[in-house]
Amino acid sequence: MGIIGLGLIGGSKALATKKAYNHCRIWGDDCNPNHLKEAKQLGLIDEVLDKESYKILDLLILAIPVDKALDVIESLLDQVGPNTLVIDTGSTKRLICQQVVHHPHRKQFLAAHPIAGTEYSGPSAAWEDLFVNQTQIFCQTEKTDPSLLKFGIDFAQKLQMRILTMSPEEHDKHIAYVSHLSHISSFMLGKTVIDKEEKSDNVIYQMAGSGFASTVRLAKSNPTTWTSIFRHNQENILEVLNEYIDKLEDFKTRLELKDFDSIYQQLIKSNEIKPILKGINQNNNQL
């Protein structure tokens, strides 16, 4: 297996694969030479990926920011062997699927998004159980060679992931709600508090509890990765963000009017998320 991008996702794929398969050899590459060196020292990879290696790979995983993936995906499909499956891991799917639609080796590509991650980055953030009981989304599976598709599905299941298929358009719209908006909220909450702290003393941090910490946790995520995601899913994110801002404006108006009865009813309505979250947690604890 080859992995391009040896951060949280790529590094975790390496560790998970080594755990799941008794015999595997992993080649890796990263644009950051320090990451590449660290990945080798940590045992994430066995060899540095070079052009000669491409031809002998069973699987090539692309775990780099989505804009960078668009730049290299066609070249990679040109270089891999005829039986190599190329899988990306990006948080947006529509543009990369459009990018390869007419490529002569399109059937060797499987558009994928593992719904797993933390706020940490780099090879040292890699965790072998990151994908256990998590969802693996595949898009446009009908465009992938059936035997390679089976291999890709078997690989995900070997890592103990659940499989979900959908169109790239469905993926990008849904993920804007359940992932991209969460990150925006966390980033902007963090910025709000930082801006406030600059105008006062640091007592605000001494007052922060677990609620603040859990809400702002995602603000520690990699800015390069997330700027790329926001750029590539701009249309869906703007739609979702407008809905969210409308909800905030409505809440602000009710607060200004001291309409606490309706605020209470809104909170009751929001509590309907509880069984949904419980179901998600249960699914994450069983395969």
ROLOGU-516958 format. One record per residue (C-alpha): residue in one letter; x, y negated, z. Coordinates in steps of 0.1 Angstrom, whole numbers, plus 5000, padded with zeros to 4 digits. Example, Ala and Ser with C-alpha at 12.3 -4.5 7.8 and 13.67 -1.06 7.14 Angstrom:
! ROLOGU-516958
a512350455078;s513750115071;
This chain:
! ROLOGU-516958
m500050005000;g501149654993;i500049345012;i500448985001;g500048755031;l501248895065;g499148685089;l496248795111;i494248975084;g497149115063;g499149215094;s496149385110;k495449575078;a498949705079;l498749815116;a495249965111;t496450155080;k499450295099;k497150405127;a494550565103;y496850745079;n499550995090;h501650925060;c501750585044;r504350335032;i503649965032;w505249695012;g504649335021;d505248975010;d504548635024;c505348285011;n506748205046;p510148375049;n509948365087;h506648545085;l508148805062;k511148855086;e508848875116;a506549125099;k509549355092;q510749325128;l507349405142;g507049705120;l504049575101;i505749665068;d508349905057;e509749725027;v509649385010;l507249384981;d508849314947;k507649344911;e509049694908;s506849804936;y503549694920;k503449984896;i503550254923;l500950114947;d497750294954;l496349974969;l497249614969;i495649384995;l495549014989;a495348835023;i496148475015;p494048155015;v491248154989;d492747884967;k496148064965;a494348394957;l492748224927;d496248124915;v497648474916;i494848724911;e495048754873;s498848784874;l498649064900;l496149254879;d498549224850;q501449374870;v499949664890;g499850014877;p496850164859;n495550344891;t496150064916;l493149904934;v493449534941;i491349414970;d491149054982;t490048955018;g488848595012;s485948415029;t484548304996;k483648534967;r481948354939;l485048174924;i487348474925;c484748694909;q484348434882;q488148414878;v488548774868;v485248834850;h486948874816;h490249014827;p491149344809;h491849514842;r488749384860;k487749734869;q490749754892;f489549464914;l487249494943;a485949164958;a485949204996;h485549015029;p486249185062;i484049015088;a486749015115;g489248775129;t490448565158;e491548205161;y495248305160;s497448335130;g500748475118;p502248825120;s502348825158;a498548785158;a498049125141;w496049385159;e495549745148;d491849755161;l490749425146;f488449595120;v487049875142;n483149865141;q483249545120;t481449485087;q483249505054;i481449315026;f481949424990;c480749224961;q480049324925;t480849684932;e479349784898;k482249604881;t484849824898;d485950154884;p483850424903;s486850624914;l488650314927;l485450194943;k485150524962;f488750494973;g488150134985;i485050245004;d486850545019;f489750315030;a487350075048;q485550365065;k488950515075;l489450185093;q486050245110;m484349965092;r480649945082;i479949875045;l477649605032;t477249504996;m475849184981;s476348944952;p479048684955;e476448404956;e474548574984;h477848615003;d478948255000;k475548125011;h475048355041;i478648315053;a478247935053;y475647975080;v477248235102;s480948155099;h481747835081;l479347615101;s480647765134;h484147665125;i483147315115;s481247265148;s484247385168;f486747175149;m484646855153;l483846925189;g487546965196;k488246635177;t485546455196;v487046555230;i490546475218;d489546125206;k487746065239;e490746185259;e492945935241;k490845655255;s490845785291;d492946015313;n493146385310;v490546445338;i488146555310;y490246875305;q490346945342;m486546955340;a486347185311;g484947525319;s484447855300;g481547715281;f483747455265;a486547695259;s484347945241;t482647685220;v485847515209;r487947835205;l487647835168;a489247495166;k492647675170;s492147835136;n494647785108;p493847445091;t495347555058;t493147855056;w489947665065;t490547365043;s490747605015;i487547775025;f485647445028;r486847334994;h485747664977;n482347684994;q481647314994;e478147324979;n476847585004;i478547425033;l477047085025;e473547235024;v473947415057;l475647105073;n472746885063;e470347125079;y472447125111;i472746745111;d469046715108;k468646935139;l471046725158;e469346405148;d466046545158;f467446645192;k468946295196;t465546135188;r463746355214;l466346265240;e466045895233;l462245925237;k462746125269;d460646395254;f461946665276;d458946895272;s459646925235;i463346975242;y462447255265;q460347415238;q463247385214;l465547555238;i463047835243;k462947875205;s466747885203;n466748165229;e465148385203;i468748435191;k469348665222;p468048995208;i469748925175;l473148875193;k472449185214;g471849385182;i475149255168;n477049345199;q475449695199;n476449745163;n479949635171;n480149905198;q479050195176;l479750305140;
